Amino acid sequence: MPPYFDDAVHIAALKASAEAGIAALPFTPHAVVTSFHSMPERTLQLGDPYHCQCRKTARLLSEASGRELTVTFQSRFGKAKWLDPATDATLLRLAAEGKKRIAIFAFGFSVDCLETLEELAIQGREAFLHAGGTHFAYLPCLNDSEPGMAMLDAL
């Protein structure tokens, strides 16, 4: 498939999924965090459009939902400089700033995987709560949800 990071059908599916997930929470988040897979900053400097695509997806979803999103990047390794802000550091910063209730999702991923579940739902939760956060919710990726499947069918 061609890139669909900014397709209106994709943004609508993300909006429906995020709104349903947030509405089902037993708390109101102080912040909604989006986490994209990171990459070495050098790839951006060499002209790779990924970073800009992530930012555009987040901007379009923020505009569509009327909700501010905190954009972060996860899964860094090695000595290279990676895209910022880092998800793990942002979770600690939010707790320190008094944003004690957060919801996080990795809508740059089509489906949940070991990476999103381990890094965000498990390690992210533990770090955020240990740093003073009180409520943490991991919202699932589109996976095989109705909005996700309708989006793929339309695309």
C-alpha positions as CSV (number, residue, x, y, z in Angstrom):
1,M,0.0,0.0,0.0
2,P,1.1,3.6,-0.5
3,P,1.8,5.6,2.6
4,Y,-1.4,6.5,4.4
5,F,0.0,8.4,7.5
6,D,-2.1,11.5,6.5
7,D,-5.0,9.9,4.8
8,A,-8.4,11.2,6.2
9,V,-9.7,7.6,6.5
10,H,-6.6,6.7,8.7
11,I,-7.0,9.8,10.8
12,A,-10.7,9.1,11.3
13,A,-9.9,5.5,12.4
14,L,-7.3,6.7,14.9
15,K,-9.7,9.3,16.2
16,A,-12.5,6.8,16.7
17,S,-10.1,4.3,18.4
18,A,-8.5,6.9,20.7
19,E,-11.8,8.5,21.7
20,A,-13.4,5.2,22.5
21,G,-10.4,4.2,24.6
22,I,-10.2,7.5,26.5
23,A,-14.0,7.5,27.1
24,A,-13.8,4.0,28.6
25,L,-11.1,5.0,31.2
26,P,-12.1,5.4,34.8
27,F,-10.2,8.7,34.9
28,T,-9.6,11.8,32.8
29,P,-6.0,12.0,31.5
30,H,-3.9,15.0,32.3
31,A,-1.9,14.2,29.1
32,V,-2.4,11.9,26.1
33,V,1.0,10.6,24.9
34,T,1.6,9.2,21.4
35,S,4.7,7.0,20.9
36,F,6.2,6.3,17.5
37,H,9.1,4.0,16.9
38,S,12.3,6.0,16.9
39,M,15.1,6.0,14.4
40,P,18.6,7.5,14.3
41,E,18.5,11.2,13.9
42,R,21.0,10.9,11.0
43,T,18.3,9.3,8.8
44,L,16.2,12.5,9.2
45,Q,19.2,14.6,8.3
46,L,19.7,12.5,5.2
47,G,16.2,13.2,4.1
48,D,14.1,10.3,5.3
49,P,10.5,11.6,5.6
50,Y,9.5,9.3,8.6
51,H,9.9,12.0,11.3
52,C,7.8,14.5,9.4
53,Q,5.2,11.8,8.7
54,C,4.9,11.0,12.4
55,R,4.5,14.7,13.3
56,K,1.9,15.2,10.6
57,T,-0.1,12.2,11.7
58,A,-0.1,13.5,15.3
59,R,-1.0,17.1,14.2
60,L,-3.9,15.9,12.1
61,L,-5.2,13.6,14.8
62,S,-4.8,16.4,17.4
63,E,-6.8,18.8,15.1
64,A,-9.5,16.2,14.4
65,S,-9.9,15.3,18.1
66,G,-9.5,18.7,19.5
67,R,-7.0,17.2,22.0
68,E,-3.4,18.1,22.6
69,L,-1.1,15.2,22.0
70,T,2.4,14.7,23.5
71,V,4.5,13.2,20.7
72,T,7.4,10.9,21.7
73,F,9.7,8.2,20.2
74,Q,10.5,4.8,21.6
75,S,12.9,1.9,21.0
76,R,16.3,3.5,20.9
77,F,19.5,1.4,21.1
78,G,23.2,1.8,20.4
79,K,25.2,5.0,20.6
80,A,23.6,7.0,17.8
81,K,21.6,10.1,18.5
82,W,17.9,9.0,18.1
83,L,14.8,11.1,17.5
84,D,13.5,13.1,20.5
85,P,11.7,13.4,22.7
86,A,12.2,9.9,24.1
87,T,9.0,8.2,25.4
88,D,10.6,7.0,28.6
89,A,12.1,10.4,29.5
90,T,8.8,12.1,28.7
91,L,6.8,9.8,31.0
92,L,9.2,10.7,33.9
93,R,9.0,14.4,33.0
94,L,5.1,14.4,32.9
95,A,5.0,12.8,36.3
96,A,7.4,15.3,37.7
97,E,5.3,18.2,36.2
98,G,2.3,16.9,38.1
99,K,0.5,15.3,35.2
100,K,-0.3,12.2,37.3
101,R,-2.9,10.6,35.0
102,I,-1.9,9.7,31.4
103,A,-3.1,7.7,28.5
104,I,-0.6,6.5,25.9
105,F,-0.9,4.8,22.6
106,A,1.4,3.9,19.7
107,F,-0.8,4.7,16.7
108,G,2.2,4.6,14.4
109,F,2.0,0.8,14.8
110,S,-0.8,-1.0,13.0
111,V,-1.0,-3.7,15.6
112,D,0.2,-4.2,19.2
113,C,3.3,-6.3,19.4
114,L,5.9,-7.3,22.0
115,E,7.6,-3.9,21.5
116,T,4.5,-1.7,22.2
117,L,3.3,-3.9,25.0
118,E,6.6,-4.4,26.7
119,E,8.0,-0.9,26.3
120,L,4.8,1.1,26.9
121,A,2.2,-1.0,28.6
122,I,4.7,-2.7,31.0
123,Q,7.9,-0.7,31.4
124,G,6.3,2.7,30.7
125,R,3.6,2.0,33.3
126,E,6.1,0.9,35.9
127,A,8.4,3.9,35.3
128,F,5.5,6.5,35.3
129,L,4.0,5.1,38.5
130,H,7.4,4.9,40.2
131,A,8.0,8.5,39.2
132,G,4.8,9.6,41.0
133,G,2.1,9.1,38.4
134,T,-1.2,7.7,39.7
135,H,-3.1,6.5,36.7
136,F,-1.7,5.0,33.5
137,A,-3.6,3.6,30.6
138,Y,-2.2,2.0,27.5
139,L,-4.6,2.3,24.6
140,P,-4.3,-0.5,22.0
141,C,-3.3,0.0,18.4
142,L,-5.9,-0.3,15.7
143,N,-5.3,-4.1,15.6
144,D,-8.3,-5.8,14.1
145,S,-10.8,-3.3,15.5
146,E,-13.8,-2.3,13.5
147,P,-12.3,1.2,12.7
148,G,-9.0,-0.4,11.8
149,M,-10.5,-3.0,9.4
150,A,-12.8,-0.4,7.8
151,M,-9.8,1.8,7.3
152,L,-7.8,-1.0,5.6
153,D,-10.8,-1.9,3.4
154,A,-11.2,1.7,2.3
155,L,-7.5,2.2,1.6
